[in-house]
Amino acid sequence: MLLKPKLYETIKEKLSKEKVKLADLPSNIDFHKELSYKLGFDFYLKRDDILGLYGGNKPRKLEFIFKQIVDSQKKDIFIFGPTGSHHILANLIYGKNFFQDVKFATFVFPTYLWKWGDIYVRKNTELAKKLSFQFVFTPSFFHAFILAKVLSMIKGGFFVPAGSTSEKSSLGFIISAIEIKEDVISKKIPEPDFIFLPVGTMGTLAGLSVGLSICEMKTKILGCAVVQEILCNAFLAKKLISKIIATIKRFLDIDDENLSRIRKSAFSNFSIIHSFLGRGYGYPSDDGIEAMRFFSHYMKVEKTYTAKTLSVILAKKEELKKKNVLFYCTLNSKDLKIN
């Protein structure tokens, strides 16, 4: 007698047909023995940082966005973001490799680290300029967004949202949550008590939240806000979660009882922490620099997203004793080899 597939297995199979392939999935989860000893709790890494050509949390999103671009048959793509943006670089690197005749117009705005002369940010920005068909430096977020959005409408192009985040692209993290569930079932890892990750446009958090709920896991997500609270908060996260659930409902036969369970769980399995933002988006923080000094001996850390999130882990070290903690690697750690 054949057993009926579990809901998460069915969803994973369906989602795989809604995307293109940019990276080999699943990503591994590594147990970090030395860090676990020093921190006083079991510390795991979800290694999205080494996915595909350019790691981090963007490949999973772009697999769905690029499918939309293919289906739309549009050839002019408009992206915007801050100087040094991984969102911009990922679009350009994967776009160059995946598409034959698509042109990317890029609109950037300066951050504190750009003005300060940070080598990492400057290098990423120069690479983005090199890979773009059109590259426009604007004075602010507002200017970059408006130019990209309006020109995409005038030219009939495809507009990529901030951070590559949409209800469709966030589906990639439902798949990621299912990967975690499968690793737990196969006893590769214990079920995480907490998942820590940086939160900006909230796509990673929202997708994981829905995915963990589909898988009926008890894991809680603790997201460190790296942008102002008005742009990143529980209300907006729940709004995105609702859109994600509505999206999967459109192409999956899920009964109302399961949908209600998923929504209720997803609304309650995460928290967004705002007290480690420091001066604001793109600014290093004192706590973040301290965390960077500690963690950079063991893993790749940049000054804002990763460092601030790791500083939350250090601050909560005593609370996390004897817990299973998973850090979601949203930063690329692969060496770039671009012609």
C-alpha positions in Angstrom: 0.0 0.0 0.0 1.4 3.4 -1.0 1.5 6.0 1.7 0.0 9.4 0.8 2.7 12.0 0.5 3.0 14.4 3.4 1.8 18.0 2.7 5.3 19.4 2.7 6.5 16.7 0.2 3.7 17.6 -2.2 4.4 21.3 -1.8 8.1 20.9 -2.5 7.3 18.9 -5.7 4.9 21.6 -6.9 7.2 24.5 -6.1 10.0 22.9 -8.1 7.9 23.3 -11.2 7.5 27.1 -10.5 11.1 28.0 -10.8 14.3 27.7 -12.8 17.5 26.1 -11.5 20.3 28.4 -10.5 21.9 26.3 -7.7 22.2 22.7 -6.5 19.8 22.2 -3.6 19.6 21.4 -0.8 22.2 23.5 0.9 24.1 21.7 3.7 23.7 22.3 7.4 27.1 22.3 9.2 27.6 21.8 12.9 30.4 24.1 14.2 32.1 22.3 17.0 34.5 24.9 18.1 31.9 27.7 18.1 29.5 25.5 19.9 32.0 24.9 22.7 32.8 28.7 23.0 29.2 29.8 22.9 27.9 27.1 25.2 25.2 25.8 22.9 25.0 23.7 19.7 25.6 26.1 16.8 24.7 25.1 13.2 25.1 27.0 9.9 22.6 26.7 7.0 25.1 27.1 4.2 23.3 29.1 1.6 26.4 31.2 1.4 28.1 28.6 -0.9 25.1 28.0 -3.2 25.6 28.4 -7.0 27.8 31.0 -8.6 27.1 33.5 -6.0 25.8 32.4 -2.6 23.6 33.9 0.1 19.8 34.2 0.2 19.4 35.6 -3.3 19.7 32.4 -5.5 16.6 30.9 -4.0 14.6 34.1 -4.7 16.0 34.5 -8.2 15.0 31.0 -9.2 11.4 32.2 -9.0 12.0 35.7 -10.3 13.9 34.4 -13.4 11.0 32.0 -14.1 8.7 35.1 -14.1 11.1 36.9 -16.5 11.2 33.9 -18.8 7.4 33.6 -18.8 7.0 37.4 -19.4 9.4 37.2 -22.4 10.7 40.7 -21.3 14.3 41.6 -22.3 14.8 44.8 -20.3 15.3 44.2 -16.5 15.4 47.1 -14.0 17.0 46.7 -10.6 17.8 49.1 -7.8 19.5 49.0 -4.5 22.3 50.4 -2.3 26.0 50.5 -3.2 27.6 47.2 -2.6 24.2 45.4 -2.8 24.2 41.6 -2.9 20.7 41.8 -4.3 22.1 43.7 -7.3 25.2 41.6 -7.8 23.2 38.3 -7.6 20.8 39.5 -10.3 23.6 40.6 -12.6 25.8 37.5 -12.0 23.1 35.0 -12.4 21.4 37.0 -15.2 24.6 37.1 -17.2 25.0 33.3 -16.9 21.3 32.4 -17.4 20.0 34.7 -20.1 21.3 35.2 -23.6 19.7 38.5 -24.7 18.5 40.2 -21.5 19.8 43.7 -20.5 20.0 44.8 -16.9 19.6 48.5 -16.0 20.9 49.2 -12.5 20.1 52.1 -10.2 22.1 52.5 -7.0 22.2 55.0 -4.1 25.1 55.6 -1.7 25.3 54.2 1.8 27.5 55.2 4.7 30.1 52.5 4.0 30.3 53.7 0.4 31.0 57.3 1.5 33.4 56.0 4.1 35.4 54.2 1.4 34.8 50.6 2.5 36.8 48.4 0.1 34.2 45.6 0.2 31.3 47.9 -0.8 33.4 49.7 -3.4 34.5 46.5 -5.0 31.0 45.1 -5.2 29.7 48.4 -6.7 32.4 48.5 -9.4 31.6 44.9 -10.3 27.9 45.8 -10.6 28.8 48.6 -12.9 30.9 46.3 -15.0 28.1 43.8 -15.4 25.2 46.2 -16.1 24.1 47.3 -19.5 23.2 50.6 -17.9 24.4 51.8 -14.5 23.0 54.9 -12.9 24.2 56.4 -9.6 21.4 58.3 -7.9 21.4 60.4 -4.7 18.9 58.4 -2.6 16.7 55.3 -2.2 13.7 57.3 -3.4 15.5 58.4 -6.6 16.8 54.9 -7.4 13.4 53.3 -6.8 11.4 55.8 -8.8 13.8 55.8 -11.8 13.9 52.0 -12.0 10.1 51.7 -11.5 9.0 54.4 -13.9 11.5 53.4 -16.7 10.5 49.8 -16.4 6.9 50.9 -17.1 7.8 53.2 -19.9 10.0 50.6 -21.6 7.7 47.6 -20.8 10.5 46.0 -18.9 10.6 43.8 -15.8 11.0 45.5 -12.5 12.8 43.5 -9.8 11.5 44.5 -6.3 13.8 45.6 -3.4 15.9 42.8 -2.2 14.5 40.6 -4.9 11.7 40.0 -2.4 8.1 39.3 -3.4 5.5 36.7 -2.4 6.6 34.6 -5.4 10.4 34.8 -4.7 9.9 34.0 -1.0 8.6 30.6 -2.0 12.3 29.6 -2.2 12.5 29.6 1.5 9.5 27.3 1.9 11.7 24.8 0.1 14.6 25.7 2.5 12.4 25.0 5.5 11.4 21.7 4.0 15.1 20.9 3.6 15.6 21.6 7.3 12.7 19.3 8.1 14.2 16.5 6.0 17.5 16.9 7.7 15.7 16.6 11.1 13.8 13.5 9.9 17.0 11.8 8.6 18.7 12.7 12.0 21.4 14.8 10.4 20.5 17.5 12.8 18.2 17.9 15.8 15.2 20.2 15.3 16.5 23.7 15.8 15.1 25.7 18.7 15.9 28.9 17.0 16.9 30.2 13.6 18.7 33.5 13.5 19.0 35.6 10.4 19.2 39.3 9.2 16.0 40.8 8.1 15.6 43.6 5.6 12.9 43.1 3.0 11.6 40.1 5.0 11.4 37.6 2.2 13.7 35.0 3.8 12.0 35.3 7.2 8.4 35.2 5.7 9.2 32.2 3.5 10.9 30.3 6.3 8.0 31.1 8.6 5.4 29.6 6.2 7.7 26.7 5.4 8.3 25.8 9.1 4.5 26.0 9.6 3.8 23.7 6.7 6.3 21.2 8.2 4.7 21.5 11.7 8.0 22.4 13.3 8.3 24.1 16.6 11.4 26.2 15.6 11.2 29.9 16.3 12.8 32.5 14.0 14.6 35.4 15.5 15.3 38.1 12.8 17.7 41.0 13.4 16.3 44.1 11.6 18.9 45.8 9.5 16.6 48.6 8.3 14.4 51.0 10.1 11.3 49.6 11.9 8.9 51.5 9.6 10.2 49.3 6.7 10.6 46.0 8.6 8.2 45.0 11.3 5.8 42.2 12.3 2.8 43.8 10.6 4.6 43.9 7.2 6.0 40.4 7.7 2.5 39.1 8.4 1.2 40.9 5.3 3.9 39.2 3.2 3.2 35.8 4.9 -0.5 36.2 3.9 0.5 36.9 0.3 2.8 33.9 0.3 0.0 31.6 1.6 -2.4 33.1 -1.0 0.2 32.3 -3.7 0.6 28.7 -2.8 -3.2 28.3 -2.5 -3.5 29.3 -6.2 -1.6 26.3 -7.5 -1.9 23.8 -4.6 -5.0 21.9 -3.5 -4.8 22.8 0.3 -7.9 22.5 2.4 -9.1 25.5 4.5 -8.2 23.7 7.7 -4.6 23.3 6.7 -4.4 26.9 5.4 -5.8 28.2 8.7 -3.3 26.1 10.7 -0.4 27.3 8.5 -1.4 30.9 8.8 -1.9 30.8 12.6 1.5 29.1 13.1 3.3 31.4 10.7 2.0 34.5 12.4 3.4 33.4 15.7 6.7 31.6 15.0 8.9 34.6 14.5 10.1 37.8 16.2 11.9 40.7 14.7 14.5 42.4 17.0 15.0 46.1 16.4 17.4 47.0 19.2 20.6 46.1 17.4 20.2 48.3 14.3 22.5 51.0 15.7 22.5 54.3 13.7 20.5 52.8 10.8 20.7 50.9 7.6 24.2 50.4 6.2 25.9 51.7 9.4 28.2 49.4 11.4 27.3 49.1 15.1 29.5 48.8 18.1 27.9 45.5 19.1 28.3 44.3 15.5 32.0 45.1 15.3 32.5 43.2 18.6 30.6 40.2 17.1 32.6 40.5 13.9 35.9 40.3 15.9 34.7 37.1 17.6 33.0 35.2 14.7 35.3 36.2 11.8 37.9 33.7 13.0 35.4 31.0 12.1 33.2 32.3 9.3 32.8 35.1 6.8 31.2 38.2 8.4 30.4 41.6 6.9 30.0 44.8 9.0 26.2 45.2 8.8 23.7 42.4 8.1 25.8 39.5 9.4 27.6 41.3 12.2 24.5 42.8 13.7 22.7 39.4 13.7 25.6 37.7 15.3 25.7 40.4 17.9 22.1 39.3 18.9 23.4 35.8 19.4 26.2 37.0 21.6 23.8 39.1 23.6 21.5 36.2 24.1 24.2 33.7 24.8 23.0 32.8 28.3 19.4 32.4 27.2 20.5 30.0 24.5 22.4 27.6 26.8 21.7 24.0 25.9 19.6 25.1 22.8 20.0 24.1 19.2 20.7 27.3 17.3 20.8 27.6 13.5 22.4 30.6 11.9 21.1 31.1 8.3 24.0 32.2 6.1 22.5 34.9 3.9 25.9 36.4 2.8 27.9 35.1 -0.2 31.2 33.6 0.8 32.3 32.3 -2.6 35.2 33.8 -4.5 34.0 35.7 -7.5 35.5 34.8 -10.8 33.9 37.1 -13.3 35.3 37.5 -16.8 
